[in-house]
Every structure is written in C-alpha cells, then in structure tokens.
Amino acid sequence: MKQFSNQSYNTAGLFTLAIRLVVGWTYFSAFWRRVALANKLNPDEAGYIGEKFNHFLPNALGIKPIIEYLVLNPDALWWAMVIFTIIEGIVGLLIILGLFTRLMSIGVFFLAMGILLGSGWIGTTCLDEWQIGVLGIATGFTLFLSGSGHYSLDKLLMDKNYVFTRTKWFGFLGSGILPIKNLKPIVLFGALAIFSLTLFTNQYFHGGVFGTLHNKSIKPKLELSQATISNNTLEFQVYRVEGVDVYGSFLIGMELMDSNGKTIMSLNGTDLSRFPTDQISNHYVAKIKPGVHSLIIPLGAKADISISLNDTDYNPNSSHILKLTDISGLTWEINVN
C-alpha cells in the first residue's frame, strides 16, 4: 500500500508552486542576462562571466583545483561557461513549467552546490552567495520530494494518462507519487544533512556559528611572494585573495626600501597608471592592468611583475623590503631576496 496518495502529492506540488516559479526564474534569468540582455559570454567584452568565475578562486571550498584549471585554460573556461549557462537556462525554464520537475530539482541542487562551494565566501552585506547556495540546495531537495502538482506540464501529462507517466522512472524524474516505500527517514536524513552543511559552510566561510565573525569581501588583501632581485631587475608575484568582487584593488604606491629605510624606488598612482603591460605576466583571465589613476588588481587576479632598477641606487649587498599601498590606505610588505 502506498504511503501517500496521488492527491497528497498533487497538493504538495501545488503548495510549492511559488518556490518552483521563483527558483526557476533565478536560474533561467542567469541564462537570460548573459545571452539576451547582455553578451556576458564574450571573453573580449567587459562583464565576461569567466572573470566572475575567476573571482571565486581564492577561497573556494573543495572545488578550487577545478576552478584554477579552467581559469588557466581560457578555451576550456569558455566552453564550461557556455555549457553552465545552457544548463541553467534549461533547468530554470523546465522548473517554471513543471516539466520533469524532479530531474530538474536535481539540477537545482547541484547548481546551488556549485554556487555554495565556489562563492559562498563572497558577499559584502548579507553573505549573498552563501545564502543563495544553501537556499538553493534546500529548495532542490524540497522540489524533488514534492514534484509538481496543479499548474504544471507534469500534471497535464498525467491527466492525459500517457503510458510513460505511470512508469516508475517518471515518478523519480517527473512528478506524482515518489516510488519510495518509507520516506520519513529519507526526509529527516536529507534535511539534517542540508542543515549540517548550512552550519558548516556558515562557520567555514564567515564564522557565523561561533567565534569571531569575518567577511573576506570587505577589504582587499594581496598576497606577495617570490620577491627577488636579479640582474638589476625586481621581480615578484602578487595575488589578490580578498575584497569586493565587483571592483579591483587600486594600487597607488609601490616602494622598494633598503635595510636602512632608504627608498630605492618609488612609484605613485600616476606612475602605476602608466605601468608597462609587457612587465605584467598575468596567470588567469582576471588580469592586473593599469587604470586611469592606479594599477588595478581584480579579485582572483595573479601576476608576475618585473621592474628594472637600472636607474636607481640599488645596492646588491643590502637587504630590501617591497611595499605596496592600496588607495584605501592598506599596505602589504615582503622581504626581497
């Protein structure tokens, strides 16, 4: 005997109609924005979705190697962004229409999981991406359980009594009775697992459960490494790992000082706005480049930078410190080998 009747599932599907429409538009609108409203799939235009994907890299959870591989390989990244956008469009549209609802709910679940793991740490005000991710996962799980009821194409197909709607596979992929004998432990386990993931990621990304709250989207942070001087040329690597994702760190100062505090080299904002691009070797699609008044370092950008010291008082027998200054007043230093 079935635990729940077909009418019970129709009612449950009806009650989740608002969720279905809203989450469906959330994903379909991503496709619509990138294809119809603006061309965000063109690597040569501002707003390319691949650069946004690059912003996820510094603090992604578990999927960082995948993201890094893609941003290191622009062709593969473009294909991934196109496929991802098409999947979002299909999943979103079919969820709205209520066609193969349970299959599409699995898509919602994994799309939301990707958002959570990749960008759950990003959000300047309300932990934006983390909230989108965890709510999407919970929504996908709920829609899988309920399926679609009235006002759905699944229900229309079932009302027409097509043979395939009476099969077990349609129950798993479409709507109607979910062919699982005992749902209660599955619902409890799934809900607790999603709640545990919510608490874990809230703590991991933001310290939101205990301890000190933190938000890596507020202030820019640069990591400096591999600073050396060879053949009168200063070389170092800079990687921006924190800060607002929608605009860069604006570097307005770069100084090289010796062990006595004497300034060997100093570049101000005007100098950095004219910094030669051939002395910047970018690793990823998010690129460090000269701006109007500074050197712009987008979130997730990493580059090797070289500067000639031929016209300075550089003393190879002294130790040196490199100091970078952001327009906000933040500074970062590294000892130069």
N, C-alpha and C positions, 0 to 999 in steps of 0.2 A: 504494500500500500504506500502511495506517495505521501511524503511528509507534508508537503504543501500542494494546494490545488493550483490549477492553471489560473483561476481567478485571483488567487493570492499574488501570483507573480505579475499579473496584469495590473493589480493595484499598486504593488511595489514599484513597477516600472512607471506608472503614472505619477507616483509621488516624487520620483527622481527626475521628472521632466525638466524642471528648472536647472538642475545640476547638469543634465545632458546638454541643454542648449548653451549654457554659459561656458562650460568646459570645452564644448565643441567649437564655439566661436573663438575661444582663447587660442586653440591650436590652428584653426583654419585662418584666423586673422594674421598669424605669423606668415603663412604662405601668401596671403593677400597683400600684406605690406611689402614683402620682398619682390613680388612679381608684378602686381597690378598698380600699386600706389607709388612705388619707387623701385629702381633697379638695384637691389642690395646684393645681387649675385654677380655683379661685375667687379672683378678684382682691381680694376683701374679707376673705380669711382669711389668717392667718399661714402662711408657708411657700409662698405662691404662687410657682409656677415662674417667672413673669415677672420677679420680683425677683431670683431666682438668675441669670436671663439677663442682667439689668442689671449684675450683678457682673462679668460678662465684659468689659464695655465698655472700661474704661480702657486695657488693654494688649493687646487682641485684635489678631491679625495678619491683615491683608488684608480682613477682613470687618467692620471697625469701622463703616463707614457703614451697613451693613445693620442691625447691632445698634442703632445710635443712632436710625435711623429708626423701628424697632419700639418702643423704649422711650420715644420721643417721641410715639408714637401708640398708646395703650393698647388700643384696639379691634383694631387690626391685630396688636398683640403677642399678644392673647388668641387670635385665630384661628391665628396662627403656632404658639403653644404647643400648641393642641389638635391641629392637623394634625401637628406634630412628634411628639407623644405617640402618636397613632394609627399613624403610620409606624413608630415604634419598636416598638409592640406587634405589628404585622403582621410586620415583618422578624424580630423576635426569635422569635415563635411559629413561623413557617414555617422558619426556620433550625433550630430544635429538631426539628421534624417532618421536615425534609429534603425540603421541597416547593418546587420551583423554586429549588433551592439556589443556583445561580449568579446568578440575578436578585437573590435576597436578599443574596448576598455583596456585590453592588454597593451595595446599601443599607447594609450594614455598613461598607463602605469610606467612603462619603460621610458617614454619620452620625459615624464616627470622625474624619474630616477636619474636620467642623464642631466637634467637641469640641476637637480639637488646636488649630485656629486661633483659636477663641473663648476657650478657657480653659486652654490649655497652660501659661500662666504661673502658674496657681493651684495651690497645694499646700503645706501648712505643714510636712510631714515628708518625704515621699518623692516629691515632684514629681508628685502624684497624677494630676491631669488630663492632664499631658503623657504619662505612662505609659499611661493608658487610651487616649489618642488614637493614639499610634504603634503600640501593640499591636493596636488595632482595625483600623488600616489594613493592617498585615501579615497579620492574620487574614482580613480580607475578600479580600485578594489570594490567599492560600493556598486558601481555600474555593472561589474561582472556578476555580482550576486543578484542584482535586481533585473538586469536586462532592460528592455524597453516594453512599455505597456501601450496604452492608447496613444494616438498621435505619433505613430512610428511606422516605418515601412515593414519592420519585422512583424508587427501586429497585423498589418494589411495582408502580408503573405500568409500568415497563419489563418486569418479569417477566410482567405480564399482556399484554404485546405490543400495547398500544394503538398505533394508527397514528401518532398525533402524536409518540409517543416515539421514532420512527425518523426524524423530520424533523431538518433541520439546526438549526432555531431552538430545538428542545428541547435539543440539545447545547450551545447557547450559554446558554440560560436555566434549564435543569434540571440534569441530571447525565448520566453516561455519557461517551462519547468526546467530547472537545472538538474540534470540527471546524476545527482549525488545523494546517497541514502541518508547520511547523517551530516547535516550542515552546521549544526551548532558548534562542535569543536573546531571546525574549519574557520568559521566566522570569528570565534574567540581567539584562536591562534593567530589568524591573519591580522585582526585588529590590534592585538598586543604586540605583534612583530612590527607593525607600522608605527604604533605609538612608541615602541622602544627605539626604532630608527629615528623618529622625530626628536626624542630626548637626546639621543647620542649626537646627532648632527647639530642640534641646537647648542649643545655643550662644546662640541669639537670646533665648530666654526665661530661661535660667538660667546662662549662661556655663559650661556643663558640658563643653566640649571643650578650651578653653584660656583662659588669663587668670584673672580673679577670679570665683569662684562668687558668685551673688547669688540671692536669693529675695524676690520682691516680695509674698509672702504673710505675711511675718513681722511687720513693723512697719507701723502705719498711717501714711499720708502724705497730707497735704492740700495742694492747690494753691489759693492765694489769688490773686484777680485783681479788676480793675475796682473797686478801693477808692477811693471818693470821698466828699467831704462837700459837701452842697448843701442849702441851706435848713435848716441845723442838723440834718441827718439824715445819719448814716453809712450808706453802702451798700457792700456788697462781695459777691463771688461766691466760694463755697467748693465744692471738688470733691474727693472722696476717691478717690485713684487707686491706692492700695496698701494692703496689710494683710490680715488674716484675713477670709475672706468670710462666715463664719458668725456674726460679731457685729460691731457697729459700733465706730467710734472714739468714745470717751466724752469729750466736751469739758467740762472743769470750770473753764475760765478764759477770759475774753475781756477784754483791756485795750486802751485807747486812750491813747497817751502823746504828749506834745508833744516838741519838739526838745531840751528841757532835761531830759527824763526824767520830767517830772511826769505823774502818772496823771490823765487827764481823765475816764475812765470805766472802771469795773471791775465785771465780773460773775463771780460764783463759781458753783460747781456747783449750789447751791440756786437761784440766780437763773436759771441756764440751764435747769434742770428746769421752770421756770415761764415759759419764754420764749414770748411770744405767737405762736401759729401763723400769725396773719394777717400777721406780719412775716417769714415764710419763704415764698418763692416757689420751690417745687420744680420741676425740669425733667423728671425721669424718674419711673418707677414706684417705684424705691427712694427713699424720702423721708427727709429730715432732719427730726427731730421731737424734742420734749422727752421725756426719760425720767424715771425716778424720781429719779435723783441727778445728771443731766447732760443735755447736748444730744447726742443720738445721731446719728452720721453713718455710715450703712451704706456698704459698698464700692460704688463706682459712682454714689453719690448726688451730685447737683449742685443748688445752690440759690442764689438771690439773697436776701440778708439785709439788712434795714434796721433801724436803731436811732436813736431820737430822742436828740438831745444837748441838748435844751432845759433840762434841769435840771443841766447840767454847767458847768465853767469853760472851755468850748471857746473858743479864740482863733483866729479865721479867718486871722490874719496869721502863724500859726506852722505849721511842718510837723509831720506826725503819723505815728506808727507804730502799726499794729494788730498785736496779738499774741494768738494762740490757744494754749491749753495743753490737752494731752490728759491723761487720768488716768495714763498711763504715764510722764508727765514730758516727753514730746516737745513741742516748741513750734514754731510757724510764725509768721513775721512778714512784713509787707508795708508799704511806704510808701503813705501815703494822699494822694491828690491833692486 
